[in-house]
Amino acid sequence: MDAAGLPALQDAIRHMHGCESTFVESTAVVEGLLGQTLWAGDVATFDLPPGAPAPRAYVWSYATTGTKRQFVVILHAAGIDSPRAAVRAYVVQKARDTRRGRRR
């Protein structure tokens, strides 16, 4: 389970998408490329209510500086239909952001 705890993950969903959520499960995900681990951790899956921006959310957090944490909420959508797909989308986006930052 994520170090931040379920209530903090649900707060992140509420803050980012303005809706409540129901915990479904936690899944261990390891994403790598060419034998190198790019991301490893637990992803919590939450069901979202009717009228929410998506039927599900995949959520995790990671430590930043000191005791602060960064929360990641990825909504279930075309091509993002599992915790692993959410992590892949996140890793790809972070790589794109990093490349863009280096070009400047």
N, CA, C and O atoms as a GROMACS GRO file, in nm:
protein
  416
    1MET      N    1   0.084  -0.119   0.000
    1MET     CA    2   0.000   0.000   0.000
    1MET      C    3   0.088   0.124   0.000
    1MET      O    4   0.199   0.123   0.054
    2ASP      N    5   0.039   0.229  -0.060
    2ASP     CA    6   0.112   0.356  -0.070
    2ASP      C    7   0.142   0.411   0.069
    2ASP      O    8   0.058   0.403   0.159
    3ALA      N    9   0.260   0.467   0.086
    3ALA     CA   10   0.303   0.521   0.215
    3ALA      C   11   0.216   0.636   0.265
    3ALA      O   12   0.208   0.658   0.386
    4ALA      N   13   0.151   0.708   0.175
    4ALA     CA   14   0.066   0.820   0.215
    4ALA      C   15  -0.063   0.775   0.282
    4ALA      O   16  -0.121   0.849   0.361
    5GLY      N   17  -0.108   0.654   0.250
    5GLY     CA   18  -0.232   0.601   0.307
    5GLY      C   19  -0.353   0.634   0.219
    5GLY      O   20  -0.353   0.730   0.143
    6LEU      N   21  -0.455   0.551   0.233
    6LEU     CA   22  -0.577   0.567   0.151
    6LEU      C   23  -0.644   0.703   0.166
    6LEU      O   24  -0.682   0.762   0.064
    7PRO      N   25  -0.662   0.755   0.288
    7PRO     CA   26  -0.728   0.886   0.298
    7PRO      C   27  -0.655   0.996   0.220
    7PRO      O   28  -0.720   1.081   0.160
    8ALA      N   29  -0.522   0.995   0.221
    8ALA     CA   30  -0.446   1.096   0.148
    8ALA      C   31  -0.463   1.078  -0.003
    8ALA      O   32  -0.472   1.176  -0.076
    9LEU      N   33  -0.468   0.954  -0.048
    9LEU     CA   34  -0.489   0.930  -0.191
    9LEU      C   35  -0.629   0.976  -0.233
    9LEU      O   36  -0.646   1.036  -0.339
   10GLN      N   37  -0.727   0.948  -0.149
   10GLN     CA   38  -0.863   0.994  -0.179
   10GLN      C   39  -0.872   1.146  -0.176
   10GLN      O   40  -0.946   1.206  -0.254
   11ASP      N   41  -0.799   1.210  -0.086
   11ASP     CA   42  -0.793   1.356  -0.083
   11ASP      C   43  -0.736   1.410  -0.214
   11ASP      O   44  -0.782   1.512  -0.265
   12ALA      N   45  -0.636   1.341  -0.269
   12ALA     CA   46  -0.576   1.384  -0.396
   12ALA      C   47  -0.678   1.378  -0.508
   12ALA      O   48  -0.685   1.469  -0.591
   13ILE      N   49  -0.757   1.271  -0.512
   13ILE     CA   50  -0.862   1.260  -0.615
   13ILE      C   51  -0.962   1.374  -0.597
   13ILE      O   52  -1.000   1.440  -0.694
   14ARG      N   53  -1.004   1.396  -0.475
   14ARG     CA   54  -1.102   1.501  -0.445
   14ARG      C   55  -1.047   1.637  -0.486
   14ARG      O   56  -1.118   1.718  -0.546
   15HIS      N   57  -0.921   1.664  -0.454
   15HIS     CA   58  -0.858   1.792  -0.484
   15HIS      C   59  -0.842   1.812  -0.635
   15HIS      O   60  -0.870   1.921  -0.687
   16MET      N   61  -0.797   1.709  -0.706
   16MET     CA   62  -0.768   1.723  -0.848
   16MET      C   63  -0.891   1.711  -0.938
   16MET      O   64  -0.896   1.772  -1.045
   17HIS      N   65  -0.990   1.632  -0.894
   17HIS     CA   66  -1.103   1.604  -0.983
   17HIS      C   67  -1.240   1.631  -0.921
   17HIS      O   68  -1.343   1.612  -0.986
   18GLY      N   69  -1.243   1.675  -0.796
   18GLY     CA   70  -1.367   1.718  -0.734
   18GLY      C   71  -1.470   1.610  -0.713
   18GLY      O   72  -1.590   1.637  -0.721
   19CYS      N   73  -1.426   1.488  -0.685
   19CYS     CA   74  -1.524   1.381  -0.661
   19CYS      C   75  -1.476   1.285  -0.553
   19CYS      O   76  -1.357   1.278  -0.521
   20GLU      N   77  -1.569   1.213  -0.500
   20GLU     CA   78  -1.538   1.110  -0.401
   20GLU      C   79  -1.489   0.985  -0.473
   20GLU      O   80  -1.492   0.979  -0.596
   21SER      N   81  -1.444   0.887  -0.398
   21SER     CA   82  -1.392   0.764  -0.459
   21SER      C   83  -1.408   0.647  -0.363
   21SER      O   84  -1.420   0.664  -0.242
   22THR      N   85  -1.407   0.527  -0.422
   22THR     CA   86  -1.416   0.404  -0.344
   22THR      C   87  -1.296   0.317  -0.378
   22THR      O   88  -1.272   0.286  -0.495
   23PHE      N   89  -1.219   0.279  -0.276
   23PHE     CA   90  -1.101   0.196  -0.297
   23PHE      C   91  -1.141   0.060  -0.353
   23PHE      O   92  -1.236  -0.003  -0.305
   24VAL      N   93  -1.067   0.014  -0.454
   24VAL     CA   94  -1.090  -0.117  -0.515
   24VAL      C   95  -0.978  -0.213  -0.478
   24VAL      O   96  -1.003  -0.321  -0.424
   25GLU      N   97  -0.853  -0.175  -0.509
   25GLU     CA   98  -0.740  -0.262  -0.482
   25GLU      C   99  -0.609  -0.186  -0.496
   25GLU      O  100  -0.604  -0.076  -0.550
   26SER      N  101  -0.504  -0.248  -0.445
   26SER     CA  102  -0.369  -0.195  -0.461
   26SER      C  103  -0.290  -0.297  -0.541
   26SER      O  104  -0.296  -0.417  -0.514
   27THR      N  105  -0.214  -0.250  -0.641
   27THR     CA  106  -0.139  -0.337  -0.730
   27THR      C  107   0.007  -0.295  -0.732
   27THR      O  108   0.038  -0.178  -0.752
   28ALA      N  109   0.096  -0.391  -0.713
   28ALA     CA  110   0.240  -0.364  -0.726
   28ALA      C  111   0.273  -0.358  -0.875
   28ALA      O  112   0.239  -0.449  -0.951
   29VAL      N  113   0.341  -0.252  -0.916
   29VAL     CA  114   0.378  -0.234  -1.056
   29VAL      C  115   0.527  -0.203  -1.064
   29VAL      O  116   0.578  -0.121  -0.989
   30VAL      N  117   0.594  -0.270  -1.156
   30VAL     CA  118   0.734  -0.240  -1.187
   30VAL      C  119   0.739  -0.214  -1.337
   30VAL      O  120   0.700  -0.299  -1.417
   31GLU      N  121   0.787  -0.097  -1.373
   31GLU     CA  122   0.797  -0.061  -1.514
   31GLU      C  123   0.943  -0.036  -1.547
   31GLU      O  124   1.012   0.041  -1.480
   32GLY      N  125   0.990  -0.104  -1.652
   32GLY     CA  126   1.130  -0.090  -1.689
   32GLY      C  127   1.150  -0.087  -1.838
   32GLY      O  128   1.057  -0.107  -1.917
   33LEU      N  129   1.273  -0.062  -1.875
   33LEU     CA  130   1.312  -0.057  -2.015
   33LEU      C  131   1.456  -0.102  -2.026
   33LEU      O  132   1.544  -0.049  -1.958
   34LEU      N  133   1.481  -0.198  -2.112
   34LEU     CA  134   1.617  -0.247  -2.135
   34LEU      C  135   1.686  -0.289  -2.006
   34LEU      O  136   1.804  -0.260  -1.986
   35GLY      N  137   1.613  -0.356  -1.920
   35GLY     CA  138   1.669  -0.408  -1.796
   35GLY      C  139   1.685  -0.306  -1.685
   35GLY      O  140   1.735  -0.339  -1.578
   36GLN      N  141   1.642  -0.182  -1.708
   36GLN     CA  142   1.653  -0.077  -1.607
   36GLN      C  143   1.514  -0.047  -1.551
   36GLN      O  144   1.420  -0.025  -1.628
   37THR      N  145   1.501  -0.046  -1.420
   37THR     CA  146   1.373  -0.012  -1.358
   37THR      C  147   1.353   0.139  -1.364
   37THR      O  148   1.435   0.216  -1.315
   38LEU      N  149   1.243   0.180  -1.426
   38LEU     CA  150   1.210   0.322  -1.438
   38LEU      C  151   1.116   0.367  -1.326
   38LEU      O  152   1.118   0.483  -1.285
   39TRP      N  153   1.033   0.274  -1.279
   39TRP     CA  154   0.937   0.306  -1.175
   39TRP      C  155   0.896   0.175  -1.107
   39TRP      O  156   0.876   0.073  -1.173
   40ALA      N  157   0.885   0.179  -0.976
   40ALA     CA  158   0.838   0.062  -0.900
   40ALA      C  159   0.761   0.112  -0.778
   40ALA      O  160   0.807   0.200  -0.706
   41GLY      N  161   0.645   0.055  -0.756
   41GLY     CA  162   0.565   0.093  -0.641
   41GLY      C  163   0.425   0.037  -0.649
   41GLY      O  164   0.392  -0.042  -0.737
   42ASP      N  165   0.343   0.079  -0.554
   42ASP     CA  166   0.205   0.034  -0.548
   42ASP      C  167   0.114   0.140  -0.608
   42ASP      O  168   0.130   0.260  -0.582
   43VAL      N  169   0.019   0.095  -0.687
   43VAL     CA  170  -0.081   0.183  -0.747
   43VAL      C  171  -0.217   0.144  -0.690
   43VAL      O  172  -0.258   0.028  -0.698
   44ALA      N  173  -0.286   0.241  -0.633
   44ALA     CA  174  -0.420   0.216  -0.579
   44ALA      C  175  -0.523   0.247  -0.686
   44ALA      O  176  -0.516   0.351  -0.752
   45THR      N  177  -0.618   0.157  -0.702
   45THR     CA  178  -0.727   0.177  -0.797
   45THR      C  179  -0.852   0.215  -0.719
   45THR      O  180  -0.887   0.152  -0.619
   46PHE      N  181  -0.919   0.319  -0.766
   46PHE     CA  182  -1.041   0.368  -0.704
   46PHE      C  183  -1.152   0.375  -0.809
   46PHE      O  184  -1.128   0.416  -0.922
   47ASP      N  185  -1.272   0.336  -0.771
   47ASP     CA  186  -1.389   0.360  -0.854
   47ASP      C  187  -1.437   0.502  -0.825
   47ASP      O  188  -1.434   0.548  -0.711
   48LEU      N  189  -1.482   0.569  -0.930
   48LEU     CA  190  -1.536   0.704  -0.916
   48LEU      C  191  -1.686   0.699  -0.943
   48LEU      O  192  -1.733   0.610  -1.015
   49PRO      N  193  -1.762   0.792  -0.889
   49PRO     CA  194  -1.908   0.789  -0.903
   49PRO      C  195  -1.955   0.832  -1.041
   49PRO      O  196  -1.879   0.893  -1.117
   50PRO      N  197  -2.080   0.800  -1.075
   50PRO     CA  198  -2.137   0.850  -1.201
   50PRO      C  199  -2.126   1.002  -1.205
   50PRO      O  200  -2.144   1.070  -1.104
   51GLY      N  201  -2.096   1.054  -1.322
   51GLY     CA  202  -2.080   1.198  -1.338
   51GLY      C  203  -1.938   1.246  -1.316
   51GLY      O  204  -1.906   1.362  -1.345
   52ALA      N  205  -1.851   1.159  -1.265
   52ALA     CA  206  -1.710   1.194  -1.248
   52ALA      C  207  -1.644   1.196  -1.386
   52ALA      O  208  -1.702   1.147  -1.483
   53PRO      N  209  -1.525   1.252  -1.396
   53PRO     CA  210  -1.459   1.262  -1.527
   53PRO      C  211  -1.418   1.128  -1.588
   53PRO      O  212  -1.385   1.121  -1.706
   54ALA      N  213  -1.420   1.021  -1.509
   54ALA     CA  214  -1.386   0.886  -1.557
   54ALA      C  215  -1.444   0.784  -1.460
   54ALA      O  216  -1.480   0.820  -1.348
   55PRO      N  217  -1.455   0.659  -1.502
   55PRO     CA  218  -1.510   0.558  -1.410
   55PRO      C  219  -1.413   0.514  -1.300
   55PRO      O  220  -1.455   0.466  -1.195
   56ARG      N  221  -1.280   0.532  -1.326
   56ARG     CA  222  -1.179   0.488  -1.230
   56ARG      C  223  -1.063   0.585  -1.228
   56ARG      O  224  -1.044   0.665  -1.319
   57ALA      N  225  -0.986   0.577  -1.119
   57ALA     CA  226  -0.862   0.654  -1.108
   57ALA      C  227  -0.754   0.561  -1.054
   57ALA      O  228  -0.779   0.476  -0.969
   58TYR      N  229  -0.633   0.581  -1.104
   58TYR     CA  230  -0.515   0.508  -1.058
   58TYR      C  231  -0.427   0.610  -0.987
   58TYR      O  232  -0.390   0.712  -1.046
   59VAL      N  233  -0.393   0.583  -0.861
   59VAL     CA  234  -0.333   0.686  -0.777
   59VAL      C  235  -0.213   0.631  -0.700
   59VAL      O  236  -0.215   0.517  -0.652
   60TRP      N  237  -0.108   0.715  -0.689
   60TRP     CA  238   0.006   0.683  -0.605
   60TRP      C  239   0.073   0.813  -0.564
   60TRP      O  240   0.038   0.920  -0.612
   61SER      N  241   0.168   0.800  -0.474
   61SER     CA  242   0.245   0.917  -0.433
   61SER      C  243   0.391   0.877  -0.422
   61SER      O  244   0.425   0.758  -0.416
   62TYR      N  245   0.477   0.978  -0.418
   62TYR     CA  246   0.619   0.952  -0.396
   62TYR      C  247   0.678   1.066  -0.316
   62TYR      O  248   0.630   1.179  -0.321
   63ALA      N  249   0.783   1.035  -0.242
   63ALA     CA  250   0.849   1.134  -0.158
   63ALA      C  251   0.922   1.236  -0.245
   63ALA      O  252   0.981   1.202  -0.347
   64THR      N  253   0.916   1.361  -0.201
   64THR     CA  254   0.991   1.467  -0.270
   64THR      C  255   1.097   1.517  -0.172
   64THR      O  256   1.196   1.448  -0.149
   65THR      N  257   1.080   1.634  -0.114
   65THR     CA  258   1.178   1.686  -0.020
   65THR      C  259   1.125   1.678   0.122
   65THR      O  260   1.007   1.705   0.148
   66GLY      N  261   1.211   1.641   0.213
   66GLY     CA  262   1.169   1.629   0.353
   66GLY      C  263   1.057   1.528   0.368
   66GLY      O  264   1.070   1.413   0.327
   67THR      N  265   0.947   1.572   0.426
   67THR     CA  266   0.831   1.484   0.446
   67THR      C  267   0.723   1.507   0.342
   67THR      O  268   0.615   1.448   0.352
   68LYS      N  269   0.749   1.591   0.243
   68LYS     CA  270   0.649   1.620   0.140
   68LYS      C  271   0.634   1.505   0.042
   68LYS      O  272   0.728   1.429   0.018
   69ARG      N  273   0.514   1.494  -0.015
   69ARG     CA  274   0.486   1.390  -0.113
   69ARG      C  275   0.421   1.452  -0.235
   69ARG      O  276   0.346   1.549  -0.225
   70GLN      N  277   0.450   1.396  -0.350
   70GLN     CA  278   0.384   1.433  -0.476
   70GLN      C  279   0.279   1.327  -0.505
   70GLN      O  280   0.309   1.208  -0.500
   71PHE      N  281   0.158   1.369  -0.535
   71PHE     CA  282   0.050   1.274  -0.565
   71PHE      C  283   0.026   1.271  -0.715
   71PHE      O  284   0.027   1.374  -0.783
   72VAL      N  285   0.003   1.151  -0.766
   72VAL     CA  286  -0.024   1.130  -0.907
   72VAL      C  287  -0.162   1.064  -0.918
   72VAL      O  288  -0.186   0.960  -0.857
   73VAL      N  289  -0.250   1.126  -0.995
   73VAL     CA  290  -0.384   1.071  -1.020
   73VAL      C  291  -0.398   1.060  -1.172
   73VAL      O  292  -0.398   1.161  -1.243
   74ILE      N  293  -0.411   0.938  -1.221
   74ILE     CA  294  -0.430   0.914  -1.364
   74ILE      C  295  -0.570   0.857  -1.382
   74ILE      O  296  -0.606   0.756  -1.320
   75LEU      N  297  -0.648   0.921  -1.466
   75LEU     CA  298  -0.785   0.875  -1.489
   75LEU      C  299  -0.790   0.763  -1.592
   75LEU      O  300  -0.713   0.762  -1.689
   76HIS      N  301  -0.880   0.670  -1.570
   76HIS     CA  302  -0.907   0.560  -1.663
   76HIS      C  303  -0.961   0.622  -1.792
   76HIS      O  304  -1.059   0.697  -1.789
   77ALA      N  305  -0.898   0.590  -1.904
   77ALA     CA  306  -0.940   0.646  -2.033
   77ALA      C  307  -0.892   0.551  -2.143
   77ALA      O  308  -0.831   0.448  -2.114
   78ALA      N  309  -0.918   0.586  -2.266
   78ALA     CA  310  -0.872   0.504  -2.378
   78ALA      C  311  -0.721   0.487  -2.368
   78ALA      O  312  -0.648   0.585  -2.361
   79GLY      N  313  -0.676   0.365  -2.368
   79GLY     CA  314  -0.534   0.336  -2.359
   79GLY      C  315  -0.481   0.331  -2.217
   79GLY      O  316  -0.371   0.281  -2.194
   80ILE      N  317  -0.557   0.380  -2.122
   80ILE     CA  318  -0.517   0.373  -1.981
   80ILE      C  319  -0.628   0.298  -1.908
   80ILE      O  320  -0.722   0.358  -1.857
   81ASP      N  321  -0.613   0.167  -1.906
   81ASP     CA  322  -0.719   0.081  -1.853
   81ASP      C  323  -0.672  -0.012  -1.742
   81ASP      O  324  -0.740  -0.109  -1.709
   82SER      N  325  -0.555   0.019  -1.683
   82SER     CA  326  -0.501  -0.064  -1.576
   82SER      C  327  -0.397   0.016  -1.499
   82SER      O  328  -0.349   0.118  -1.547
   83PRO      N  329  -0.360  -0.030  -1.379
   83PRO     CA  330  -0.254   0.038  -1.305
   83PRO      C  331  -0.124   0.044  -1.385
   83PRO      O  332  -0.056   0.146  -1.386
   84ARG      N  333  -0.089  -0.065  -1.451
   84ARG     CA  334   0.035  -0.067  -1.529
   84ARG      C  335   0.031   0.034  -1.644
   84ARG      O  336   0.130   0.102  -1.669
   85ALA      N  337  -0.081   0.044  -1.714
   85ALA     CA  338  -0.095   0.140  -1.823
   85ALA      C  339  -0.086   0.283  -1.770
   85ALA      O  340  -0.032   0.371  -1.837
   86ALA      N  341  -0.139   0.308  -1.650
   86ALA     CA  342  -0.130   0.441  -1.590
   86ALA      C  343   0.016   0.476  -1.561
   86ALA      O  344   0.060   0.588  -1.588
   87VAL      N  345   0.090   0.382  -1.507
   87VAL     CA  346   0.232   0.406  -1.480
   87VAL      C  347   0.308   0.430  -1.610
   87VAL      O  348   0.390   0.522  -1.618
   88ARG      N  349   0.280   0.351  -1.711
   88ARG     CA  350   0.347   0.370  -1.841
   88ARG      C  351   0.320   0.511  -1.895
   88ARG      O  352   0.412   0.578  -1.941
   89ALA      N  353   0.196   0.555  -1.889
   89ALA     CA  354   0.161   0.689  -1.938
   89ALA      C  355   0.236   0.796  -1.858
   89ALA      O  356   0.283   0.894  -1.915
   90TYR      N  357   0.246   0.776  -1.728
   90TYR     CA  358   0.318   0.870  -1.643
   90TYR      C  359   0.467   0.874  -1.677
   90TYR      O  360   0.525   0.982  -1.690
   91VAL      N  361   0.528   0.758  -1.693
   91VAL     CA  362   0.671   0.750  -1.725
   91VAL      C  363   0.700   0.817  -1.859
   91VAL      O  364   0.797   0.890  -1.872
   92VAL      N  365   0.615   0.792  -1.957
   92VAL     CA  366   0.634   0.852  -2.090
   92VAL      C  367   0.621   1.004  -2.080
   92VAL      O  368   0.702   1.076  -2.138
   93GLN      N  369   0.520   1.052  -2.009
   93GLN     CA  370   0.502   1.197  -1.996
   93GLN      C  371   0.619   1.262  -1.924
   93GLN      O  372   0.665   1.368  -1.965
   94LYS      N  373   0.669   1.200  -1.818
   94LYS     CA  374   0.784   1.254  -1.745
   94LYS      C  375   0.907   1.258  -1.835
   94LYS      O  376   0.984   1.354  -1.830
   95ALA      N  377   0.926   1.156  -1.918
   95ALA     CA  378   1.039   1.155  -2.010
   95ALA      C  379   1.026   1.268  -2.111
   95ALA      O  380   1.125   1.335  -2.142
   96ARG      N  381   0.907   1.290  -2.162
   96ARG     CA  382   0.884   1.401  -2.257
   96ARG      C  383   0.911   1.536  -2.190
   96ARG      O  384   0.976   1.623  -2.248
   97ASP      N  385   0.862   1.552  -2.067
   97ASP     CA  386   0.884   1.676  -1.994
   97ASP      C  387   1.033   1.701  -1.971
   97ASP      O  388   1.080   1.814  -1.983
   98THR      N  389   1.106   1.596  -1.939
   98THR     CA  390   1.250   1.607  -1.915
   98THR      C  391   1.323   1.647  -2.042
   98THR      O  392   1.410   1.735  -2.039
   99ARG      N  393   1.288   1.585  -2.154
   99ARG     CA  394   1.353   1.621  -2.281
   99ARG      C  395   1.324   1.765  -2.319
   99ARG      O  396   1.413   1.836  -2.364
  100ARG      N  397   1.201   1.808  -2.300
  100ARG     CA  398   1.166   1.947  -2.331
  100ARG      C  399   1.245   2.044  -2.245
  100ARG      O  400   1.291   2.148  -2.293
  101GLY      N  401   1.262   2.010  -2.119
  101GLY     CA  402   1.335   2.095  -2.026
  101GLY      C  403   1.482   2.107  -2.063
  101GLY      O  404   1.544   2.212  -2.042
  102ARG      N  405   1.538   2.001  -2.118
  102ARG     CA  406   1.679   2.001  -2.154
  102ARG      C  407   1.704   2.079  -2.283
  102ARG      O  408   1.815   2.128  -2.304
  103ARG      N  409   1.604   2.092  -2.369
  103ARG     CA  410   1.620   2.164  -2.495
  103ARG      C  411   1.625   2.314  -2.476
  103ARG      O  412   1.680   2.386  -2.560
  104ARG      N  413   1.569   2.362  -2.368
  104ARG     CA  414   1.558   2.508  -2.347
  104ARG      C  415   1.688   2.571  -2.315
  104ARG      O  416   1.695   2.692  -2.295
   0.00000   0.00000   0.00000
